[in-house]
Every structure is written in structure tokens, then in C-alpha cells.
Amino acid sequence: MSDRDNKNEGLLGSAPAGGTLPSADPGNDASPATPQTSLSAREGISTKSEPMWSVYTRRFRKHTLGKVGLGILLTLYLVAIFADFLSPFDMTWTDKSKPYHPPTRINWIYRGPNGNEFRPFVFEQRQVSIALREYGVVPERAMRAITIPVSHTRPQERFVTTATTAAERRDVLVRGVANHYRLAPDSEVLVRLAGEIDRIERDPDPDARSVFRVGTAMISGREVPQEVIIAKGNKNFFGLFARGTPYRFLGLFTAYRHFLTSPTGGFFLLGTDALGRDIVSRLIHGSRVSLSVGILGASITFFLGLLIGGIAGYAGGAVDNVLMRLSEVVISIPALYLLFALRSAFPPGLDSIQVYLLIVIILAGVGWAGLARIIRGLVLSIKQEDFVMSARTVGLSSLKIIRKHILPNTLSFVIVQVTLTIPGYILGESALSVLGLGITEPQSSWGLMLSVARNYRVVNQFPWVLIPGFFIFLAILAWNFFGDGIRDAVDPKSKH
């Protein structure tokens, strides 16, 4: 063997006894990677094809603020959907004796006859200064009678007395129940009610209570009991899934259970408004209007912008000139003044639902022009692509080419644009409602609730009326975070 052969053998290594060299095992992790594999791993390039929506989703997951915004929006919209169940009371529930009641302080431990126990409650309060709107806790000798509504259209009444003698307290409650149910003074029901009140008065439990049956009522062909809660003392106990005011669950059936409520009332986590209505309940119900108006308005804008912009960009010529000049006229008018002008054209006497739908149409009528101009520019560039030329060659109609080949290629941009314009619609509805031109009573919206903030004295003395403004800010911030996340996900130049 020559020296050259010996050198080559040393470089390659000695062969095993069988005389053959070991082959590379594809499944062995220790095998060296090819340059192409190393480059793919280093640059993050996938060797398999991946759908664009999967790429968008993967990019969005890397956007922290976008995920935060999505989480907040999902929470707000779920609360809006199940508002009837989640709110402590009905949207129109009113206690006229408690205007501008401050947020109630929760007491978690109840000191009763059996010792300390976990039983959350709030104290029953009444106005001690009407001029200053100051409230104080009623004495422990108080007696209360709270009617249980038989349907969501019947109001609940609360009768509270702090008279010094048991006979006076009994007479006040009997008269209140008799007037509410329109019972005759010599009715047998009132005799039984007086006896039940006396029994509760003699009960050694300082917070005794019972449910008294007054009679029955026919509701939708069904006999429903009419009942009254008789409560002793000055405590309103509350709990999860407690029985409260009736409501129509998603418009399907009548339900009585609420996520968190007090059957005897007096439970105001964020206080009450000028009419004694619970702010938490009206906030939750008002989210349906304030959050849905952005979705519906943006959907109509989405449709009008795609349709008008697509036709203008594809047709060109005189059609393009007419449609774009129309959009420029709409854009040239200040949006806020145009909103006021259109709203003032509404006929008087409209109910809340009609006003809501007209506001959605107005907001969409103001916002479509900008989107239509952008879509028109995109269509002008897309219609010169080869796949559009091929569609024309095979004889497809212009409408089908726009619908199937051109507009889908603008979808990613439109989705980003819509998510970023929804906050503008929420602000538009809020502005109209704050100025008294939007949603009307008894319907609730965040802007309508915030309208009392125009009075400085009210804001200074009762600052909790500004809470709806915080939720408007939170919803707009969440939509902007979510829109930024969507924009970065579909942008090929984004760092994500």
C-alpha cells in the first residue's frame, strides 16, 4: 500500500470487520443537518405550505396588546348577551325613595343568634337629609314588605317603616300592600297579612323573614302566585343565583334567578341614579346598545364601502366620477354636525328601538365614504391582475368578477379598517345620547347614563355617575388594541 493510500485511509477511518462503511440513518437525531434545513430553522421558514389565515392567527398570538383587547371585548360582549341574568335587577327597576344612593358597603360576616357566619349583607338605608342627599342606616326595629313581581312588565314595590310601635309598623305595611294589590279594607287577605306581620315581630330572630302569599294572577294563560316578602330588621342579604325580579332569558322564557342579587333590594354596588335605579343593572343592560351599535354600524359601512368602492373602481369612467364625487361630498361635511342634522330630522314620538335603528343607519351613512374611496383604489390595481383578465376571457359577468375575484382580495384590509372604525361608532352613539339626541328613556345606554354629567353639581356630589364613561373608554381602548393586533397580523412587513 502506498503512502497516499495510507493517508486516505486515515482520513476516512477504518472499515468495520464486515468490510462496509456504516450508512447514515435518516431517523438518527445525531446526523448532521443539511444547509437547507439549517437555514429554514434559523430563518423560521416552514418547508410546508400554510394557509394565510393560519399565518394571521400565528402572528396575532404574538401580539400581547391585541390578545388583551380581544379578552376584554369577549368579556364585555358576553356580559351584554347575558345581561338579564348577570344584572342584580331589571333595567327599569326603581326605588323612588333612594335617588343618588351611594355605593353600598358590603358586610361579609353576619353576627346572628347562632354566632358569626359567612352571610354577606348590606344595611338598609334611608335619606336623612333630602337637601344634601345624605343617607343613614335605618334602625333595627324596621319592618319591610317587598312585593315579588309576577312578570317582567310588573314593577316591584318596597314598603319600609321605622315606626316606634309594632302596631304602627303593621298598619303601614298592611296599607302599602292593600294599595299595591288594590285590596278592600275588610279583605280576608289583609287579616292574614296582619297576623303574619305580628308573628314575624314576635320571632326572636332579629332578621326574621317570610314569604306571604296574597293570591294568584293570570299571566299568559298561566296562574302565577302573588307573593310578598316580609322582612324584619335592617339587613338586606344577597347571594349567588338568588331569586329576584323576573326577566325574559334571551327572549325565550321567564326566569327569576340572577347571578348576584338581593331579594329584598337595597343592594347597590355602584349606587343609584337620579330616579333610584341601580347603576350596575343599567350599565350591564346599556352595554347591549353601546356595544352592538358599533358592530351593526360597521357592518353596514362594510357593505356600502365594498359595494360602492368596488363598482367605482371596476367600472371607471362616469360611474367612477359620480360615486367618488358623492363620497367626497359626504367626507367634506363635518361628521358631528351631519349626525346632529340627520338626528333632528327624526319624527317625534319614536320609541327606543326605532331610535336605536335610525342611529345605526345614521352612523353608517356618515362612515361609508372613506372606506369606499380606499376600496376603489385597491380595485383599480387588482383589476389589472392576470387572474382578473382570465375571468373576463372566460366570459364571467362584471358583478361576478367583482364579487368573487376582486373584493375577496381586499378583505384583509377591510377587516382591519372595520375593527379600527368601530370605536368611532361607539363614540358617536355616546355623543348623541349625552346631548339628548340618542337613546331615550327607559332604554339604557352608556351615553344616556353619562348625560347627567353635564351638570357640574351632580358630578361633584355624586361622582359615581361618571362610571359609564370608564366603560366607554375601556371598550374603545380594547377595540383599538384588537385592531392594532389584527393590522400587525395581516401586514407582511410587521415585526410579528
LINHU-V165756 format. One record per pair of residues at least 12 apart in sequence whose C-alpha atoms are under 7 Angstrom apart, sorted by the first residue. I is the first residue (numbers start at 1). J is the second residue. If there is no record, write none. Layout:
BEGIN
I;J  I;J
END
This chain:
BEGIN
56;489  56;490  59;489  59;496  60;485  60;486  60;489  62;496  63;485  65;481  65;485  66;481  66;482  66;484  66;485  67;482  69;478  69;479  69;481  69;482  70;478  70;482  72;478  73;475  73;478  79;284  80;284  80;285  80;287  80;288  83;284  83;285  84;247  84;249  85;257  85;258  85;259  86;258  86;259  86;260  87;258  87;280  87;281  87;284  88;258  88;260  88;261  88;281  89;245  89;281  90;245  90;281  91;281  91;282  91;285  92;442  93;155  93;277  94;275  94;276  94;277  95;276  95;277  96;275  96;276  97;276  98;276  99;272  99;273  99;274  99;275  99;276  100;271  100;272  100;273  100;274  100;276  100;462  101;271  101;272  102;271  102;272  103;268  103;269  103;270  103;271  104;122  104;267  104;268  104;269  104;271  105;122  106;120  106;121  106;122  107;120  107;121  107;122  108;120  108;121  113;205  120;237  120;238  121;235  121;236  121;237  121;238  122;235  122;236  122;237  122;267  123;137  123;234  123;235  123;236  124;137  124;138  124;234  124;235  124;236  124;266  125;137  125;138  126;138  138;234  139;162  139;234  140;233  140;234  141;162  141;233  142;161  142;162  142;232  142;233  142;234  143;160  143;161  143;162  143;169  143;231  143;232  143;233  144;159  144;160  144;161  144;230  144;231  144;232  145;158  145;159  145;160  145;173  145;228  145;229  145;230  145;231  146;158  146;159  146;228  146;229  146;230  146;264  147;227  147;228  147;229  148;226  148;227  148;228  149;245  149;246  150;224  150;226  151;246  152;246  152;247  159;173  159;176  170;194  170;197  174;190  174;193  174;194  189;214  200;232  206;232  206;233  207;231  207;232  207;233  208;231  208;232  209;230  209;231  209;232  210;229  210;230  210;231  211;227  211;228  211;229  211;230  212;227  212;228  212;229  213;225  213;226  213;227  213;228  214;226  214;227  236;262  236;264  236;265  236;266  237;262  238;261  238;262  239;260  239;261  239;262  240;259  240;260  240;261  241;257  241;258  241;259  241;260  242;257  242;258  242;260  242;261  242;262  243;256  243;257  243;258  243;263  244;256  244;257  244;258  244;261  244;262  244;263  270;464  271;464  282;444  283;446  283;468  285;444  286;444  286;445  286;446  287;445  287;446  289;445  290;426  290;445  290;446  291;426  293;360  293;425  293;426  294;422  294;423  294;425  294;426  295;422  296;360  297;360  297;361  297;363  297;364  297;425  298;364  298;418  298;422  300;364  301;364  301;367  301;368  302;418  304;368  305;368  305;369  305;371  305;372  306;372  306;375  308;372  309;372  309;373  309;375  309;376  310;375  310;376  310;379  310;402  310;407  312;376  313;376  313;377  313;379  313;380  314;379  314;380  314;383  324;373  327;369  330;366  330;369  331;369  331;370  335;366  339;362  342;362  343;437  352;439  352;440  352;443  355;438  355;439  356;439  363;425  379;406  382;406  383;406  388;405  412;490  416;483  416;486  416;487  419;479  419;483  420;479  420;480  420;483  423;476  423;479  429;447  430;446  430;447  431;447  433;447  433;448  433;451  434;447  434;448  434;450  434;451  435;451  446;468  446;472  449;468  450;465  450;466  450;468  450;469  453;465  453;466
END
